[in-house]
């Protein structure tokens, strides 16, 4: 696999990944900017061809983008925490930091779970100690009944909590919401409640729940630190 760089809009970089037969297998677009902490790059797009997903193309594209960014080491963008492949790439592999965005909505005004993401190539989030088997499910703030999330009652908002999620890319999420339209509202309610009680995202990883592969966000009360 090799990369082709071309100048994109706003003085950014468009990087295309091609295989040995010169077929495009993915692309990423970044452009420079500033925030209150200084120079950053913004992620405009990242795509991997469907038949090449899960084979390291996304990781390679982000590493190539980091090289293209030069001395600027922060990449920022918004992402839905419901998309587990994104969290696996950004948090688990690169130590990105998710921060809940309160009040995000769809164009038609419905609540929508959204986070800002900062991928700091020079200072990645530290991986916490591994959890014992089953612990992520025990401390979850919700359960799942098939495709339906069910918030647990009597959450203490003390100590560590987790948020369980089944594997969901964009296509799977769209199908799930078509079958259970309340998923975005329920997940917004759960994550917003954690945010109001001072909780933030500290990691993302895989687990097993109900005998099936699942994922979880690990959440910590930052006001208790």
C-alpha positions as CSV (number, residue, x, y, z in Angstrom):
1,X,0.0,0.0,0.0
2,X,1.2,3.5,-0.9
3,X,-0.1,7.0,-0.4
4,X,-0.8,9.8,-2.8
5,X,-1.0,13.3,-1.4
6,X,-2.7,16.2,-3.1
7,X,-3.5,19.7,-1.9
8,X,-7.1,20.0,-0.8
9,X,-9.3,22.9,0.0
10,X,-8.3,25.4,2.7
11,X,-4.6,24.5,2.2
12,X,-5.3,21.0,3.6
13,X,-4.1,17.6,2.5
14,X,-6.1,14.9,0.7
15,X,-4.3,11.5,1.1
16,X,-5.4,8.6,-1.0
17,X,-4.3,5.0,-0.1
18,X,-3.8,2.7,-3.1
19,X,-2.9,-1.0,-3.2
20,X,-0.2,-2.8,-5.3
21,X,-2.6,-2.8,-8.2
22,X,-3.2,1.0,-7.9
23,X,-6.8,0.5,-6.7
24,X,-8.0,3.1,-4.2
25,X,-8.6,1.5,-0.8
26,X,-9.2,4.6,1.3
27,X,-8.7,8.3,1.8
28,X,-8.4,11.0,4.4
29,X,-8.7,14.8,4.3
30,X,-7.3,17.2,6.9
31,X,-7.0,21.0,6.9
32,X,-5.2,23.4,9.2
33,X,-6.8,25.7,11.7
34,X,-6.6,27.1,15.3
35,X,-8.5,26.7,18.5
36,X,-7.9,28.4,22.0
37,X,-4.9,26.1,22.6
38,X,-3.1,26.8,19.3
39,X,-2.6,25.2,15.9
40,X,-4.7,22.1,15.1
41,X,-5.8,20.2,12.0
42,X,-9.4,19.4,11.4
43,X,-10.5,16.0,10.0
44,X,-12.8,16.6,7.0
45,X,-13.2,13.0,6.0
46,X,-11.8,9.5,6.4
47,X,-13.1,6.6,4.4
48,X,-12.0,3.0,3.9
49,X,-13.3,0.8,1.1
50,X,-15.8,-1.7,2.5
51,X,-13.8,-4.8,1.6
52,X,-10.7,-3.5,3.2
53,X,-12.1,-2.5,6.5
54,X,-10.6,-4.1,9.6
55,X,-7.3,-4.6,7.8
56,X,-5.3,-1.6,9.0
57,X,-6.1,0.9,6.3
58,X,-7.7,3.4,8.7
59,X,-4.7,3.2,11.0
60,X,-2.2,3.7,8.1
61,X,-4.2,6.7,6.8
62,X,-4.1,8.4,10.3
63,X,-0.4,7.8,10.6
64,X,0.2,9.3,7.2
65,X,-2.0,12.2,8.1
66,X,0.2,12.8,11.2
67,X,3.2,12.9,9.0
68,X,1.5,15.4,6.7
69,X,0.6,17.6,9.7
70,X,4.3,18.2,10.4
71,X,4.9,19.8,13.8
72,X,1.1,20.2,14.5
73,X,0.1,17.1,16.5
74,X,-3.6,17.6,17.3
75,X,-6.4,16.5,15.0
76,X,-9.9,17.5,16.0
77,X,-13.4,16.6,14.7
78,X,-16.9,15.5,15.9
79,X,-18.1,11.9,16.0
80,X,-21.1,9.9,17.3
81,X,-20.1,7.7,20.2
82,X,-22.6,5.1,18.8
83,X,-20.2,4.2,16.0
84,X,-18.0,1.5,17.5
85,X,-15.5,1.1,14.6
86,X,-14.7,4.8,14.9
87,X,-14.1,4.5,18.7
88,X,-12.0,1.4,18.2
89,X,-9.8,3.3,15.7
90,X,-9.6,6.6,17.4
91,X,-9.6,5.7,21.1
92,X,-8.3,2.2,21.4
93,X,-5.6,2.4,18.7
94,X,-4.6,6.1,19.0
95,X,-5.7,7.2,22.5
96,X,-8.0,9.9,21.3
97,X,-10.2,11.9,23.8
98,X,-13.9,12.0,23.4
99,X,-15.8,14.9,25.1
100,X,-19.6,14.9,25.2
101,X,-21.4,17.6,23.3
102,X,-24.6,18.6,25.1
103,X,-27.6,19.5,23.0
104,X,-26.7,18.0,19.7
105,X,-29.6,17.3,17.4
106,X,-30.4,16.0,14.0
107,X,-31.6,18.4,11.2
108,X,-35.2,17.5,12.1
109,X,-34.6,18.5,15.7
110,X,-34.3,15.1,17.4
111,X,-31.6,14.5,20.1
112,X,-28.5,12.9,18.7
113,X,-25.4,11.6,20.6
114,X,-22.4,13.5,19.6
115,X,-18.8,14.0,20.9
116,X,-15.9,16.2,20.0
117,X,-12.8,14.1,19.5
118,X,-9.2,15.2,19.9
119,X,-6.5,12.9,18.6
120,X,-3.2,14.1,20.0
121,X,-0.4,12.2,18.3
122,X,2.1,13.5,20.8
123,X,0.1,12.9,24.0
124,X,-2.3,10.0,23.6
125,X,-4.8,9.0,26.2
126,X,-3.3,6.3,28.5
127,X,-4.8,2.9,28.5
128,X,-6.3,2.0,31.9
129,X,-5.6,-1.3,33.6
130,X,-7.4,-4.2,32.0
131,X,-10.8,-4.9,33.6
132,X,-11.6,-8.4,35.0
133,X,-13.9,-10.5,32.9
134,X,-17.5,-9.3,33.2
135,X,-16.7,-6.1,35.1
136,X,-17.7,-3.8,32.2
137,X,-21.2,-5.3,32.1
138,X,-21.5,-5.2,35.9
139,X,-20.9,-1.4,36.1
140,X,-22.8,-0.5,32.9
141,X,-25.5,2.2,33.2
142,X,-27.7,0.3,30.7
143,X,-28.6,-3.1,29.4
144,X,-29.7,-4.3,26.0
145,X,-32.8,-6.3,25.1
146,X,-31.9,-7.3,21.6
147,X,-31.5,-4.1,19.7
148,X,-33.2,-2.0,22.4
149,X,-31.1,-0.1,25.1
150,X,-32.6,-0.1,28.5
151,X,-31.2,2.4,31.1
152,X,-30.6,0.8,34.5
153,X,-32.5,2.2,37.5
154,X,-30.8,3.6,40.6
155,X,-27.4,4.4,39.1
156,X,-25.2,5.7,41.9
157,X,-23.0,8.0,39.8
158,X,-20.1,7.1,42.1
159,X,-16.9,5.3,41.0
160,X,-16.4,3.9,37.6
161,X,-19.2,3.3,35.2
162,X,-19.4,1.8,31.7
163,X,-21.7,2.2,28.7
164,X,-22.3,-1.0,26.8
165,X,-22.8,-0.9,23.0
166,X,-23.2,-3.6,20.4
167,X,-20.9,-3.4,17.4
168,X,-22.4,-0.7,15.1
169,X,-21.1,0.9,12.0
170,X,-23.1,3.5,10.1
171,X,-25.1,0.9,8.1
172,X,-25.9,-1.2,11.2
173,X,-26.9,1.9,13.2
174,X,-29.2,3.1,10.5
175,X,-30.9,-0.3,10.4
176,X,-31.1,-0.4,14.2
177,X,-32.7,3.1,14.4
178,X,-35.2,2.1,11.7
179,X,-36.3,-0.8,13.9
180,X,-36.0,1.0,17.2
181,X,-36.5,4.7,16.6
182,X,-35.9,5.6,20.2
183,X,-32.2,4.5,20.2
184,X,-30.7,8.0,19.7
185,X,-33.0,9.6,22.4
186,X,-32.2,6.8,24.9
187,X,-28.5,6.9,24.3
188,X,-28.5,10.7,24.5
189,X,-30.4,10.5,27.8
190,X,-27.9,8.0,29.2
191,X,-24.7,9.9,28.1
192,X,-26.1,13.3,29.0
193,X,-26.9,12.1,32.6
194,X,-23.4,10.9,33.0
195,X,-22.1,14.2,31.7
196,X,-24.3,16.2,34.1
197,X,-22.9,14.1,37.0
198,X,-19.3,15.0,36.0
199,X,-18.5,11.8,34.1
200,X,-16.1,11.8,31.1
201,X,-14.9,9.2,28.6
202,X,-11.6,7.6,29.7
203,X,-11.4,4.5,27.3
204,X,-13.1,2.2,24.9
205,X,-12.7,-1.5,24.5
206,X,-14.3,-4.9,23.7
207,X,-16.1,-7.1,26.1
208,X,-18.7,-9.9,26.1
209,X,-22.3,-9.4,27.1
210,X,-25.0,-12.0,27.0
211,X,-22.6,-14.3,25.3
212,X,-22.1,-11.9,22.4
213,X,-19.3,-9.6,21.4
214,X,-19.9,-6.1,22.7
215,X,-18.0,-2.9,23.3
216,X,-18.0,-0.4,26.2
217,X,-17.0,3.1,27.1
218,X,-15.3,3.4,30.4
219,X,-16.5,6.5,32.3
220,X,-15.0,8.3,35.3
221,X,-16.3,11.1,37.5
222,X,-13.8,13.8,36.8
223,X,-15.1,16.0,39.7
224,X,-14.0,13.3,42.1
225,X,-10.4,13.3,41.0
